[in-house]
Every structure is written in structure tokens, then in C-alpha cells.
Amino acid sequence: MKTIIVATDFSPAAAHAASYAASLALSLHGELYLLHAYEPPPSYGEINLPVDLGRWQEDAEVALKQLQRQLEEETSGKLIIRGQVHMGGYFSTLQTLCDEQKPYAVVIGCTGKTAAERILFGSNAVYTLKHLDWPVIAVPKEIRFGGIQKIGLACDLELVTETVPFPEIAVLLKDFQATLHILNIGSKTTYDPDVKTAAQIMDAKLQPAQVHFHFLSHDDVDTGILDFSERLHIDLLIVLPKRKSFINALLHKSHTRQFVLHSHVPVMALHVHH
């Protein structure tokens, strides 16, 4: 059974991502796993802040149960939902759970209505997208799951056999019966012989799916991605975090960071496993 893991801190952004994940899991005839990890506040020198860890755990478990009931109502009781509250570091706890459950994907919230909620993307969400070895979907605010018919892939079409996770992409295309739209973020054109070779390789590896190629005419990567996604109504945009050109733009340019914060397209990070 396909498992979708949701990492939640019970914020509105995380609750919204959980609703998206529940609908995603239901469409896959899978199950949902809710995870809340927390760390007690650090002590400063000889000052130990009074913390009732037992109460902290109990409150988190109550919140998790409430979220679980909400999602059960949203899915009319048709979805298996499990969960746990764990005291420990967010990322290490998530990585351990993923290694145990081997999820289809991990879903996280990436934006919120307030500045405080947006900090999530600047810390846990960005780190998770970049470093977690499992597929991660960052869900923008106000995005409801309505199926996945068009999948976008940001790719520079260089060394595709070494840098593109074809098996994972092929599974997505098959499970959702989706078409793939490859967005070239470099300066190549359809007349470039290297592009023709890369396109032939990708077509062959992703058969029998329909694969379409598109080339940016924008100077800015983020503007091109935004126009591309909105024009073609992309349902899920795949990025490859270990591809230097895109991840630098995604994580280190403030304007691109803002684009992702305000994106109307869920972003999935996929890693190549050699």
C-alpha cells in the first residue's frame, strides 16, 4: 500500500497540506501517516526553563487526534490514517520514519497567511526539499488536490541519464496517467544536437507516457517557471535538488524564493539514487 507521510506542526499551512495529502493518498488507494516531531526548548547556561514534557506530549497527541478526525471526515472514512508524536529533531525523526515506512511521498506545507507561518518554508521546508532522500511535495496555500494530469519537470537537459530519476518519474506518470512537460531552464534550443539526443533518451526511458518539451525565453528562471506553470496549468512541478543550476536559483535567489512562496503549483523534489 502506498503511504503518504505528512510532517505537521499543526499550523494552518501544515493543516492545509495534510488535507491535500489525504486527497492524494485517497486517489492512490493508499494510506496517510501523520508525524509531529518536537524538541524541548534549550537551556541557557545554568538557566533551565521549566517545561512539562508530559503535558507537551499530551497536548500534541490531542492535536494529532483532532487533525486525524478532521481528515477522516474529509475523506468520508475511506482512508486509513495513522500517526505519531515524537520528541526529537524534526529532520532526523522524519528521515528515520521514511526509512521505516518507505513512503510514496512526504507532504509539507510551504506557505502561510502570516509572516510567522512563512518561516516554515525558510527553515524546515527548504531543508527537507533539499536533503530528504524521499520524494517531497511542498504544497502552497489555497491549493486543493484535484488530481494530477499534467506534471512539469524543470531540467537543463544535460547528462540526463545520470541526473534524472527516470524510475520515480515513470511511476508518477503511470499512477496518475499524466503527461510530462519538460521545461528546459538552460540556453539550449530544439536545434541543438545535444538536446535532440537528450530528448530521444527521455522519450525512450519514459515510454509509453506522452512527453512534451518546452524552452524558456525569459532571462529569469523564476519568471519562466511561473509563466510556464500558469500557462499550461501544471498540477505538479518536479525539481531535481542536486542539479546545481536550479537548486541555486530556488534556494539562494531571494526573488525565486518568493516565487516558490507564492507559487500556485505544488513543487516535488526528487533525488537520483545511484
PyRosetta script that sets phi, psi and omega in degrees:
from pyrosetta import init, pose_from_sequence

init()
pose = pose_from_sequence("MKTIIVATDFSPAAAHAASYAASLALSLHGELYLLHAYEPPPSYGEINLPVDLGRWQEDAEVALKQLQRQLEEETSGKLIIRGQVHMGGYFSTLQTLCDEQKPYAVVIGCTGKTAAERILFGSNAVYTLKHLDWPVIAVPKEIRFGGIQKIGLACDLELVTETVPFPEIAVLLKDFQATLHILNIGSKTTYDPDVKTAAQIMDAKLQPAQVHFHFLSHDDVDTGILDFSERLHIDLLIVLPKRKSFINALLHKSHTRQFVLHSHVPVMALHVHH")
pose.set_psi(1, 136.5)
pose.set_omega(1, -179.4)
pose.set_phi(2, -75.1)
pose.set_psi(2, 129.4)
pose.set_omega(2, -178.6)
pose.set_phi(3, -110.1)
pose.set_psi(3, 129.9)
pose.set_omega(3, 173.4)
pose.set_phi(4, -107.5)
pose.set_psi(4, 122.5)
pose.set_omega(4, 178.3)
pose.set_phi(5, -98.5)
pose.set_psi(5, 135.2)
pose.set_omega(5, 175.2)
pose.set_phi(6, -116.3)
pose.set_psi(6, 121.0)
pose.set_omega(6, 174.2)
pose.set_phi(7, -91.3)
pose.set_psi(7, 119.7)
pose.set_omega(7, -173.8)
pose.set_phi(8, -128.7)
pose.set_psi(8, 144.4)
pose.set_omega(8, 171.5)
pose.set_phi(9, -115.4)
pose.set_psi(9, 12.9)
pose.set_omega(9, 177.7)
pose.set_phi(10, 69.2)
pose.set_psi(10, 14.2)
pose.set_omega(10, 174.1)
pose.set_phi(11, -76.4)
pose.set_psi(11, 162.7)
pose.set_omega(11, 176.5)
pose.set_phi(12, -56.6)
pose.set_psi(12, -38.8)
pose.set_omega(12, 179.4)
pose.set_phi(13, -63.6)
pose.set_psi(13, -41.3)
pose.set_omega(13, -179.9)
pose.set_phi(14, -69.9)
pose.set_psi(14, -37.2)
pose.set_omega(14, 178.4)
pose.set_phi(15, -64.9)
pose.set_psi(15, -38.3)
pose.set_omega(15, 177.7)
pose.set_phi(16, -65.1)
pose.set_psi(16, -42.3)
pose.set_omega(16, 178.2)
pose.set_phi(17, -62.6)
pose.set_psi(17, -35.7)
pose.set_omega(17, 179.2)
pose.set_phi(18, -65.1)
pose.set_psi(18, -38.3)
pose.set_omega(18, 177.5)
pose.set_phi(19, -64.5)
pose.set_psi(19, -42.3)
pose.set_omega(19, 176.3)
pose.set_phi(20, -60.5)
pose.set_psi(20, -45.6)
pose.set_omega(20, -178.1)
pose.set_phi(21, -63.9)
pose.set_psi(21, -37.2)
pose.set_omega(21, 179.8)
pose.set_phi(22, -64.1)
pose.set_psi(22, -43.7)
pose.set_omega(22, 178.5)
pose.set_phi(23, -66.0)
pose.set_psi(23, -38.0)
pose.set_omega(23, 177.2)
pose.set_phi(24, -62.3)
pose.set_psi(24, -47.8)
pose.set_omega(24, 179.8)
pose.set_phi(25, -62.0)
pose.set_psi(25, -39.8)
pose.set_omega(25, -179.8)
pose.set_phi(26, -63.7)
pose.set_psi(26, -39.5)
pose.set_omega(26, -179.7)
pose.set_phi(27, -67.0)
pose.set_psi(27, -23.9)
pose.set_omega(27, -179.6)
pose.set_phi(28, -96.2)
pose.set_psi(28, 2.3)
pose.set_omega(28, -174.7)
pose.set_phi(29, 56.2)
pose.set_psi(29, 39.9)
pose.set_omega(29, -177.7)
pose.set_phi(30, -107.9)
pose.set_psi(30, -155.2)
pose.set_omega(30, 179.1)
pose.set_phi(31, -134.2)
pose.set_psi(31, 164.0)
pose.set_omega(31, -177.6)
pose.set_phi(32, -117.3)
pose.set_psi(32, 139.0)
pose.set_omega(32, 178.3)
pose.set_phi(33, -127.3)
pose.set_psi(33, 117.4)
pose.set_omega(33, -179.6)
pose.set_phi(34, -94.5)
pose.set_psi(34, 133.0)
pose.set_omega(34, 178.9)
pose.set_phi(35, -128.6)
pose.set_psi(35, 128.3)
pose.set_omega(35, 170.9)
pose.set_phi(36, -124.7)
pose.set_psi(36, 118.5)
pose.set_omega(36, 177.3)
pose.set_phi(37, -112.8)
pose.set_psi(37, 138.5)
pose.set_omega(37, -179.7)
pose.set_phi(38, -139.3)
pose.set_psi(38, 152.6)
pose.set_omega(38, 176.9)
pose.set_phi(39, -123.0)
pose.set_psi(39, 136.8)
pose.set_omega(39, 175.9)
pose.set_phi(40, -66.0)
pose.set_psi(40, 152.5)
pose.set_omega(40, -180.0)
pose.set_phi(41, -62.5)
pose.set_psi(41, 145.3)
pose.set_omega(41, -179.6)
pose.set_phi(42, -71.8)
pose.set_psi(42, 155.3)
pose.set_omega(42, 174.9)
pose.set_phi(43, -89.6)
pose.set_psi(43, 150.7)
pose.set_omega(43, -178.5)
pose.set_phi(44, -116.2)
pose.set_psi(44, 106.3)
pose.set_omega(44, -178.7)
pose.set_phi(45, 62.6)
pose.set_psi(45, -123.0)
pose.set_omega(45, -179.8)
pose.set_phi(46, -94.2)
pose.set_psi(46, 3.0)
pose.set_omega(46, -177.9)
pose.set_phi(47, -92.1)
pose.set_psi(47, 117.6)
pose.set_omega(47, 176.9)
pose.set_phi(48, -108.9)
pose.set_psi(48, 117.3)
pose.set_omega(48, -179.8)
pose.set_phi(49, -71.9)
pose.set_psi(49, 134.8)
pose.set_omega(49, 179.9)
pose.set_phi(50, -69.5)
pose.set_psi(50, 118.4)
pose.set_omega(50, -178.9)
pose.set_phi(51, -133.0)
pose.set_psi(51, 127.5)
pose.set_omega(51, 175.7)
pose.set_phi(52, -93.1)
pose.set_psi(52, 91.4)
pose.set_omega(52, -175.3)
pose.set_phi(53, -64.5)
pose.set_psi(53, -32.8)
pose.set_omega(53, 178.4)
pose.set_phi(54, -63.0)
pose.set_psi(54, -44.2)
pose.set_omega(54, 178.4)
pose.set_phi(55, -66.5)
pose.set_psi(55, -38.5)
pose.set_omega(55, 178.4)
pose.set_phi(56, -58.5)
pose.set_psi(56, -47.0)
pose.set_omega(56, 179.8)
pose.set_phi(57, -62.7)
pose.set_psi(57, -44.3)
pose.set_omega(57, -178.8)
pose.set_phi(58, -62.9)
pose.set_psi(58, -44.6)
pose.set_omega(58, 179.7)
pose.set_phi(59, -61.7)
pose.set_psi(59, -40.9)
pose.set_omega(59, 179.6)
pose.set_phi(60, -66.0)
pose.set_psi(60, -38.7)
pose.set_omega(60, 179.2)
pose.set_phi(61, -66.5)
pose.set_psi(61, -37.4)
pose.set_omega(61, 176.7)
pose.set_phi(62, -63.5)
pose.set_psi(62, -44.8)
pose.set_omega(62, 179.7)
pose.set_phi(63, -63.1)
pose.set_psi(63, -38.6)
pose.set_omega(63, 179.3)
pose.set_phi(64, -65.7)
pose.set_psi(64, -41.4)
pose.set_omega(64, 178.2)
pose.set_phi(65, -63.5)
pose.set_psi(65, -39.4)
pose.set_omega(65, 178.2)
pose.set_phi(66, -63.6)
pose.set_psi(66, -43.0)
pose.set_omega(66, 177.9)
pose.set_phi(67, -63.8)
pose.set_psi(67, -40.9)
pose.set_omega(67, 179.4)
pose.set_phi(68, -62.1)
pose.set_psi(68, -43.6)
pose.set_omega(68, 178.9)
pose.set_phi(69, -64.3)
pose.set_psi(69, -39.8)
pose.set_omega(69, 178.9)
pose.set_phi(70, -60.9)
pose.set_psi(70, -44.3)
pose.set_omega(70, -178.3)
pose.set_phi(71, -71.0)
pose.set_psi(71, -32.3)
pose.set_omega(71, 176.5)
pose.set_phi(72, -65.1)
pose.set_psi(72, -38.4)
pose.set_omega(72, 177.1)
pose.set_phi(73, -67.0)
pose.set_psi(73, -41.8)
pose.set_omega(73, -178.9)
pose.set_phi(74, -63.2)
pose.set_psi(74, -31.9)
pose.set_omega(74, -177.1)
pose.set_phi(75, -103.2)
pose.set_psi(75, 13.0)
pose.set_omega(75, 176.7)
pose.set_phi(76, 55.3)
pose.set_psi(76, 33.1)
pose.set_omega(76, 177.0)
pose.set_phi(77, 70.3)
pose.set_psi(77, 14.1)
pose.set_omega(77, -177.0)
pose.set_phi(78, -89.9)
pose.set_psi(78, -3.1)
pose.set_omega(78, -173.9)
pose.set_phi(79, -117.0)
pose.set_psi(79, 133.4)
pose.set_omega(79, 172.9)
pose.set_phi(80, -75.5)
pose.set_psi(80, 124.0)
pose.set_omega(80, -178.6)
pose.set_phi(81, -126.5)
pose.set_psi(81, 121.1)
pose.set_omega(81, 175.5)
pose.set_phi(82, -117.5)
pose.set_psi(82, 174.1)
pose.set_omega(82, 178.8)
pose.set_phi(83, -177.6)
pose.set_psi(83, 167.9)
pose.set_omega(83, 177.0)
pose.set_phi(84, -155.5)
pose.set_psi(84, 152.6)
pose.set_omega(84, 171.6)
pose.set_phi(85, -110.0)
pose.set_psi(85, 130.3)
pose.set_omega(85, -174.7)
pose.set_phi(86, -134.7)
pose.set_psi(86, 131.1)
pose.set_omega(86, 174.1)
pose.set_phi(87, -84.2)
pose.set_psi(87, 115.8)
pose.set_omega(87, -178.8)
pose.set_phi(88, 165.1)
pose.set_psi(88, 176.3)
pose.set_omega(88, -179.9)
pose.set_phi(89, -64.3)
pose.set_psi(89, 141.1)
pose.set_omega(89, -177.0)
pose.set_phi(90, -56.6)
pose.set_psi(90, -55.3)
pose.set_omega(90, -171.4)
pose.set_phi(91, -71.4)
pose.set_psi(91, -43.7)
pose.set_omega(91, -179.3)
pose.set_phi(92, -63.7)
pose.set_psi(92, -38.0)
pose.set_omega(92, 177.6)
pose.set_phi(93, -65.7)
pose.set_psi(93, -43.4)
pose.set_omega(93, 179.3)
pose.set_phi(94, -64.3)
pose.set_psi(94, -43.5)
pose.set_omega(94, 179.9)
pose.set_phi(95, -62.0)
pose.set_psi(95, -42.9)
pose.set_omega(95, 179.0)
pose.set_phi(96, -62.8)
pose.set_psi(96, -44.5)
pose.set_omega(96, 179.1)
pose.set_phi(97, -62.5)
pose.set_psi(97, -41.4)
pose.set_omega(97, 178.7)
pose.set_phi(98, -62.8)
pose.set_psi(98, -41.5)
pose.set_omega(98, 179.2)
pose.set_phi(99, -63.4)
pose.set_psi(99, -31.0)
pose.set_omega(99, 179.2)
pose.set_phi(100, -79.9)
pose.set_psi(100, -45.4)
pose.set_omega(100, -172.6)
pose.set_phi(101, -90.4)
pose.set_psi(101, -19.3)
pose.set_omega(101, -178.2)
pose.set_phi(102, 48.5)
pose.set_psi(102, 66.5)
pose.set_omega(102, -172.7)
pose.set_phi(103, -72.5)
pose.set_psi(103, 157.0)
pose.set_omega(103, 171.8)
pose.set_phi(104, -67.4)
pose.set_psi(104, -39.5)
pose.set_omega(104, 177.3)
pose.set_phi(105, -164.8)
pose.set_psi(105, 158.3)
pose.set_omega(105, 172.3)
pose.set_phi(106, -109.8)
pose.set_psi(106, 133.4)
pose.set_omega(106, -179.1)
pose.set_phi(107, -114.6)
pose.set_psi(107, 132.3)
pose.set_omega(107, 178.5)
pose.set_phi(108, -134.3)
pose.set_psi(108, 155.0)
pose.set_omega(108, 173.6)
pose.set_phi(109, -84.0)
pose.set_psi(109, 147.4)
pose.set_omega(109, -178.2)
pose.set_phi(110, -125.6)
pose.set_psi(110, -10.0)
pose.set_omega(110, 179.6)
pose.set_phi(111, -142.4)
pose.set_psi(111, 163.1)
pose.set_omega(111, 175.7)
pose.set_phi(112, -147.7)
pose.set_psi(112, 174.8)
pose.set_omega(112, -178.4)
pose.set_phi(113, -79.3)
pose.set_psi(113, -22.3)
pose.set_omega(113, -178.0)
pose.set_phi(114, -108.8)
pose.set_psi(114, 161.5)
pose.set_omega(114, 178.6)
pose.set_phi(115, -61.8)
pose.set_psi(115, -36.8)
pose.set_omega(115, -178.9)
pose.set_phi(116, -63.7)
pose.set_psi(116, -40.5)
pose.set_omega(116, 179.7)
pose.set_phi(117, -66.8)
pose.set_psi(117, -32.2)
pose.set_omega(117, -178.4)
pose.set_phi(118, -70.5)
pose.set_psi(118, -16.9)
pose.set_omega(118, 176.5)
pose.set_phi(119, -59.9)
pose.set_psi(119, -28.6)
pose.set_omega(119, 179.6)
pose.set_phi(120, -54.2)
pose.set_psi(120, -44.2)
pose.set_omega(120, -179.4)
pose.set_phi(121, -68.1)
pose.set_psi(121, -33.0)
pose.set_omega(121, -178.5)
pose.set_phi(122, -74.1)
pose.set_psi(122, -11.6)
pose.set_omega(122, -178.5)
pose.set_phi(123, -124.1)
pose.set_psi(123, -88.5)
pose.set_omega(123, -173.8)
pose.set_phi(124, -62.0)
pose.set_psi(124, -43.2)
pose.set_omega(124, -174.3)
pose.set_phi(125, -66.9)
pose.set_psi(125, -46.7)
pose.set_omega(125, 179.6)
pose.set_phi(126, -62.3)
pose.set_psi(126, -44.8)
pose.set_omega(126, -179.2)
pose.set_phi(127, -62.5)
pose.set_psi(127, -41.2)
pose.set_omega(127, -179.5)
pose.set_phi(128, -64.7)
pose.set_psi(128, -45.7)
pose.set_omega(128, 178.3)
pose.set_phi(129, -57.2)
pose.set_psi(129, -40.1)
pose.set_omega(129, -173.2)
pose.set_phi(130, -81.3)
pose.set_psi(130, -33.6)
pose.set_omega(130, -167.7)
pose.set_phi(131, -115.4)
pose.set_psi(131, -21.8)
pose.set_omega(131, -178.2)
pose.set_phi(132, -69.4)
pose.set_psi(132, 134.7)
pose.set_omega(132, -175.4)
pose.set_phi(133, -79.9)
pose.set_psi(133, 1.3)
pose.set_omega(133, -179.0)
pose.set_phi(134, -112.0)
pose.set_psi(134, 158.3)
pose.set_omega(134, 179.8)
pose.set_phi(135, -58.6)
pose.set_psi(135, 132.5)
pose.set_omega(135, -178.8)
pose.set_phi(136, -124.9)
pose.set_psi(136, 132.5)
pose.set_omega(136, 176.4)
pose.set_phi(137, -114.7)
pose.set_psi(137, 121.0)
pose.set_omega(137, 174.9)
pose.set_phi(138, -97.6)
pose.set_psi(138, 120.7)
pose.set_omega(138, -173.3)
pose.set_phi(139, -102.3)
pose.set_psi(139, 120.4)
pose.set_omega(139, 176.7)
pose.set_phi(140, -68.9)
pose.set_psi(140, 162.2)
pose.set_omega(140, 178.4)
pose.set_phi(141, -64.9)
pose.set_psi(141, 150.1)
pose.set_omega(141, 174.0)
pose.set_phi(142, 67.2)
pose.set_psi(142, 10.5)
pose.set_omega(142, 177.0)
pose.set_phi(143, -94.1)
pose.set_psi(143, 123.5)
pose.set_omega(143, 177.2)
pose.set_phi(144, -104.1)
pose.set_psi(144, 143.7)
pose.set_omega(144, 178.6)
pose.set_phi(145, -73.2)
pose.set_psi(145, 122.8)
pose.set_omega(145, 179.0)
pose.set_phi(146, -129.4)
pose.set_psi(146, 29.3)
pose.set_omega(146, -175.1)
pose.set_phi(147, 93.2)
pose.set_psi(147, 164.4)
pose.set_omega(147, 178.8)
pose.set_phi(148, -127.2)
pose.set_psi(148, 102.6)
pose.set_omega(148, -179.0)
pose.set_phi(149, -105.7)
pose.set_psi(149, -31.2)
pose.set_omega(149, 180.0)
pose.set_phi(150, -124.2)
pose.set_psi(150, 121.8)
pose.set_omega(150, 178.2)
pose.set_phi(151, -111.4)
pose.set_psi(151, 129.3)
pose.set_omega(151, 176.5)
pose.set_phi(152, -100.4)
pose.set_psi(152, 149.4)
pose.set_omega(152, 176.6)
pose.set_phi(153, -134.0)
pose.set_psi(153, 115.8)
pose.set_omega(153, 175.2)
pose.set_phi(154, -80.9)
pose.set_psi(154, 119.1)
pose.set_omega(154, -172.6)
pose.set_phi(155, -151.0)
pose.set_psi(155, 140.1)
pose.set_omega(155, 178.9)
pose.set_phi(156, -91.4)
pose.set_psi(156, 1.2)
pose.set_omega(156, 176.7)
pose.set_phi(157, 59.9)
pose.set_psi(157, 33.2)
pose.set_omega(157, 176.0)
pose.set_phi(158, -116.1)
pose.set_psi(158, 133.9)
pose.set_omega(158, 177.7)
pose.set_phi(159, 49.4)
pose.set_psi(159, 48.4)
pose.set_omega(159, -171.6)
pose.set_phi(160, -63.3)
pose.set_psi(160, -31.5)
pose.set_omega(160, -179.3)
pose.set_phi(161, -67.5)
pose.set_psi(161, -26.4)
pose.set_omega(161, 179.9)
pose.set_phi(162, -96.0)
pose.set_psi(162, -21.1)
pose.set_omega(162, -169.6)
pose.set_phi(163, -115.8)
pose.set_psi(163, -7.8)
pose.set_omega(163, -178.8)
pose.set_phi(164, -109.4)
pose.set_psi(164, 125.8)
pose.set_omega(164, 179.8)
pose.set_phi(165, -79.2)
pose.set_psi(165, 76.8)
pose.set_omega(165, -174.7)
pose.set_phi(166, -58.5)
pose.set_psi(166, -43.0)
pose.set_omega(166, -178.6)
pose.set_phi(167, -59.2)
pose.set_psi(167, -43.8)
pose.set_omega(167, -178.9)
pose.set_phi(168, -65.7)
pose.set_psi(168, -41.5)
pose.set_omega(168, 179.7)
pose.set_phi(169, -66.7)
pose.set_psi(169, -40.5)
pose.set_omega(169, 179.8)
pose.set_phi(170, -61.9)
pose.set_psi(170, -38.0)
pose.set_omega(170, 178.1)
pose.set_phi(171, -63.7)
pose.set_psi(171, -44.2)
pose.set_omega(171, 178.3)
pose.set_phi(172, -60.2)
pose.set_psi(172, -46.2)
pose.set_omega(172, -178.6)
pose.set_phi(173, -62.8)
pose.set_psi(173, -38.1)
pose.set_omega(173, 180.0)
pose.set_phi(174, -72.3)
pose.set_psi(174, -45.8)
pose.set_omega(174, -176.2)
pose.set_phi(175, -63.2)
pose.set_psi(175, -35.7)
pose.set_omega(175, -177.5)
pose.set_phi(176, -104.0)
pose.set_psi(176, 0.1)
pose.set_omega(176, -176.7)
pose.set_phi(177, 50.6)
pose.set_psi(177, 45.9)
pose.set_omega(177, -174.0)
pose.set_phi(178, -99.1)
pose.set_psi(178, 160.7)
pose.set_omega(178, 171.3)
pose.set_phi(179, -97.9)
pose.set_psi(179, 152.4)
pose.set_omega(179, -179.2)
pose.set_phi(180, -109.9)
pose.set_psi(180, 129.9)
pose.set_omega(180, 177.8)
pose.set_phi(181, -115.7)
pose.set_psi(181, 111.3)
pose.set_omega(181, -176.5)
pose.set_phi(182, -92.0)
pose.set_psi(182, 122.3)
pose.set_omega(182, -179.1)
pose.set_phi(183, -103.0)
pose.set_psi(183, 112.7)
pose.set_omega(183, 177.8)
pose.set_phi(184, -80.1)
pose.set_psi(184, 122.4)
pose.set_omega(184, -175.9)
pose.set_phi(185, -104.8)
pose.set_psi(185, 13.5)
pose.set_omega(185, 177.5)
pose.set_phi(186, -102.4)
pose.set_psi(186, -155.5)
pose.set_omega(186, -178.0)
pose.set_phi(187, -108.6)
pose.set_psi(187, 12.7)
pose.set_omega(187, -177.6)
pose.set_phi(188, -78.2)
pose.set_psi(188, 164.2)
pose.set_omega(188, 176.8)
pose.set_phi(189, -128.9)
pose.set_psi(189, 172.2)
pose.set_omega(189, -179.9)
pose.set_phi(190, -64.9)
pose.set_psi(190, -17.0)
pose.set_omega(190, -178.2)
pose.set_phi(191, -86.9)
pose.set_psi(191, -8.6)
pose.set_omega(191, 179.9)
pose.set_phi(192, -71.4)
pose.set_psi(192, 127.0)
pose.set_omega(192, -178.5)
pose.set_phi(193, -61.1)
pose.set_psi(193, -32.5)
pose.set_omega(193, 177.9)
pose.set_phi(194, -66.1)
pose.set_psi(194, -35.7)
pose.set_omega(194, 178.4)
pose.set_phi(195, -65.8)
pose.set_psi(195, -43.7)
pose.set_omega(195, 179.2)
pose.set_phi(196, -60.1)
pose.set_psi(196, -41.7)
pose.set_omega(196, 179.1)
pose.set_phi(197, -65.3)
pose.set_psi(197, -45.5)
pose.set_omega(197, 179.8)
pose.set_phi(198, -62.1)
pose.set_psi(198, -40.7)
pose.set_omega(198, -179.8)
pose.set_phi(199, -64.4)
pose.set_psi(199, -40.6)
pose.set_omega(199, 178.7)
pose.set_phi(200, -64.4)
pose.set_psi(200, -40.1)
pose.set_omega(200, 178.8)
pose.set_phi(201, -63.9)
pose.set_psi(201, -46.2)
pose.set_omega(201, -177.6)
pose.set_phi(202, -66.8)
pose.set_psi(202, -39.9)
pose.set_omega(202, 176.8)
pose.set_phi(203, -59.8)
pose.set_psi(203, -44.6)
pose.set_omega(203, -177.3)
pose.set_phi(204, -65.8)
pose.set_psi(204, -42.5)
pose.set_omega(204, -176.5)
pose.set_phi(205, -74.2)
pose.set_psi(205, -21.2)
pose.set_omega(205, -175.6)
pose.set_phi(206, -109.1)
pose.set_psi(206, 9.0)
pose.set_omega(206, 175.1)
pose.set_phi(207, -59.2)
pose.set_psi(207, 143.7)
pose.set_omega(207, 7.4)
pose.set_phi(208, -96.5)
pose.set_psi(208, 18.0)
pose.set_omega(208, -178.0)
pose.set_phi(209, -66.2)
pose.set_psi(209, 154.5)
pose.set_omega(209, 175.2)
pose.set_phi(210, -84.3)
pose.set_psi(210, 125.6)
pose.set_omega(210, -177.7)
pose.set_phi(211, -121.2)
pose.set_psi(211, 128.1)
pose.set_omega(211, 179.4)
pose.set_phi(212, -122.3)
pose.set_psi(212, 142.1)
pose.set_omega(212, -178.9)
pose.set_phi(213, -110.4)
pose.set_psi(213, 138.9)
pose.set_omega(213, 179.3)
pose.set_phi(214, -133.4)
pose.set_psi(214, 147.0)
pose.set_omega(214, -177.0)
pose.set_phi(215, -125.8)
pose.set_psi(215, 131.3)
pose.set_omega(215, -177.9)
pose.set_phi(216, -67.0)
pose.set_psi(216, 143.2)
pose.set_omega(216, 172.0)
pose.set_phi(217, -118.8)
pose.set_psi(217, 13.7)
pose.set_omega(217, -179.4)
pose.set_phi(218, -99.1)
pose.set_psi(218, 152.1)
pose.set_omega(218, 175.4)
pose.set_phi(219, -77.6)
pose.set_psi(219, -31.3)
pose.set_omega(219, -178.1)
pose.set_phi(220, -100.0)
pose.set_psi(220, 132.0)
pose.set_omega(220, -179.4)
pose.set_phi(221, -60.9)
pose.set_psi(221, -44.9)
pose.set_omega(221, -175.3)
pose.set_phi(222, -65.5)
pose.set_psi(222, -40.5)
pose.set_omega(222, 178.6)
pose.set_phi(223, -63.2)
pose.set_psi(223, -42.0)
pose.set_omega(223, 179.0)
pose.set_phi(224, -62.9)
pose.set_psi(224, -43.7)
pose.set_omega(224, 179.9)
pose.set_phi(225, -64.5)
pose.set_psi(225, -42.5)
pose.set_omega(225, -179.5)
pose.set_phi(226, -62.1)
pose.set_psi(226, -48.7)
pose.set_omega(226, 179.7)
pose.set_phi(227, -62.0)
pose.set_psi(227, -43.5)
pose.set_omega(227, 179.9)
pose.set_phi(228, -60.1)
pose.set_psi(228, -49.6)
pose.set_omega(228, -176.8)
pose.set_phi(229, -65.5)
pose.set_psi(229, -42.0)
pose.set_omega(229, -178.8)
pose.set_phi(230, -71.4)
pose.set_psi(230, -39.2)
pose.set_omega(230, -177.9)
pose.set_phi(231, -65.8)
pose.set_psi(231, -39.6)
pose.set_omega(231, -176.2)
pose.set_phi(232, -98.0)
pose.set_psi(232, 1.2)
pose.set_omega(232, 179.2)
pose.set_phi(233, 54.6)
pose.set_psi(233, 51.9)
pose.set_omega(233, 178.5)
pose.set_phi(234, -66.3)
pose.set_psi(234, 134.7)
pose.set_omega(234, -179.2)
pose.set_phi(235, -91.1)
pose.set_psi(235, -25.6)
pose.set_omega(235, -178.9)
pose.set_phi(236, -152.5)
pose.set_psi(236, 125.3)
pose.set_omega(236, -179.5)
pose.set_phi(237, -107.0)
pose.set_psi(237, 118.8)
pose.set_omega(237, -179.6)
pose.set_phi(238, -91.0)
pose.set_psi(238, 132.1)
pose.set_omega(238, 172.2)
pose.set_phi(239, -121.6)
pose.set_psi(239, 152.9)
pose.set_omega(239, -177.9)
pose.set_phi(240, -112.5)
pose.set_psi(240, 95.7)
pose.set_omega(240, -170.5)
pose.set_phi(241, -56.5)
pose.set_psi(241, -27.3)
pose.set_omega(241, -177.5)
pose.set_phi(242, -90.0)
pose.set_psi(242, 4.5)
pose.set_omega(242, 171.6)
pose.set_phi(243, -85.2)
pose.set_psi(243, 114.8)
pose.set_omega(243, -169.4)
pose.set_phi(244, -56.0)
pose.set_psi(244, -44.8)
pose.set_omega(244, -172.6)
pose.set_phi(245, -62.0)
pose.set_psi(245, -45.6)
pose.set_omega(245, -175.6)
pose.set_phi(246, -77.6)
pose.set_psi(246, -42.9)
pose.set_omega(246, -174.7)
pose.set_phi(247, -66.7)
pose.set_psi(247, -31.5)
pose.set_omega(247, 175.8)
pose.set_phi(248, -63.8)
pose.set_psi(248, -42.4)
pose.set_omega(248, 178.6)
pose.set_phi(249, -66.4)
pose.set_psi(249, -40.8)
pose.set_omega(249, -176.9)
pose.set_phi(250, -66.5)
pose.set_psi(250, -42.5)
pose.set_omega(250, -170.4)
pose.set_phi(251, -101.6)
pose.set_psi(251, -17.6)
pose.set_omega(251, -171.9)
pose.set_phi(252, -117.3)
pose.set_psi(252, -13.8)
pose.set_omega(252, 175.3)
pose.set_phi(253, -96.4)
pose.set_psi(253, 121.8)
pose.set_omega(253, -174.5)
pose.set_phi(254, -60.7)
pose.set_psi(254, -37.7)
pose.set_omega(254, -178.2)
pose.set_phi(255, -69.9)
pose.set_psi(255, -32.9)
pose.set_omega(255, 176.6)
pose.set_phi(256, -72.3)
pose.set_psi(256, -36.0)
pose.set_omega(256, 175.5)
pose.set_phi(257, -59.1)
pose.set_psi(257, -41.9)
pose.set_omega(257, 178.0)
pose.set_phi(258, -66.4)
pose.set_psi(258, -35.9)
pose.set_omega(258, 177.4)
pose.set_phi(259, -59.2)
pose.set_psi(259, -46.3)
pose.set_omega(259, -178.8)
pose.set_phi(260, -66.7)
pose.set_psi(260, -38.8)
pose.set_omega(260, 178.3)
pose.set_phi(261, -58.3)
pose.set_psi(261, -37.8)
pose.set_omega(261, -176.0)
pose.set_phi(262, -104.6)
pose.set_psi(262, 12.1)
pose.set_omega(262, -178.4)
pose.set_phi(263, -64.2)
pose.set_psi(263, 146.2)
pose.set_omega(263, 174.6)
pose.set_phi(264, -100.8)
pose.set_psi(264, 14.6)
pose.set_omega(264, -178.4)
pose.set_phi(265, -124.8)
pose.set_psi(265, 126.9)
pose.set_omega(265, 172.9)
pose.set_phi(266, -60.5)
pose.set_psi(266, 137.7)
pose.set_omega(266, -177.8)
pose.set_phi(267, -110.1)
pose.set_psi(267, 127.3)
pose.set_omega(267, 178.5)
pose.set_phi(268, -110.8)
pose.set_psi(268, 127.5)
pose.set_omega(268, 174.4)
pose.set_phi(269, -96.9)
pose.set_psi(269, 127.1)
pose.set_omega(269, 177.0)
pose.set_phi(270, -121.9)
pose.set_psi(270, 140.3)
pose.set_omega(270, 179.8)
pose.set_phi(271, -112.7)
pose.set_psi(271, 147.4)
pose.set_omega(271, 175.8)
pose.set_phi(272, -83.5)
pose.set_psi(272, 130.9)
pose.set_omega(272, 177.7)
pose.set_phi(273, -113.1)
pose.set_psi(273, 114.2)
pose.set_omega(273, -178.3)
pose.set_phi(274, -91.5)
pose.dump_pdb("model.pdb")
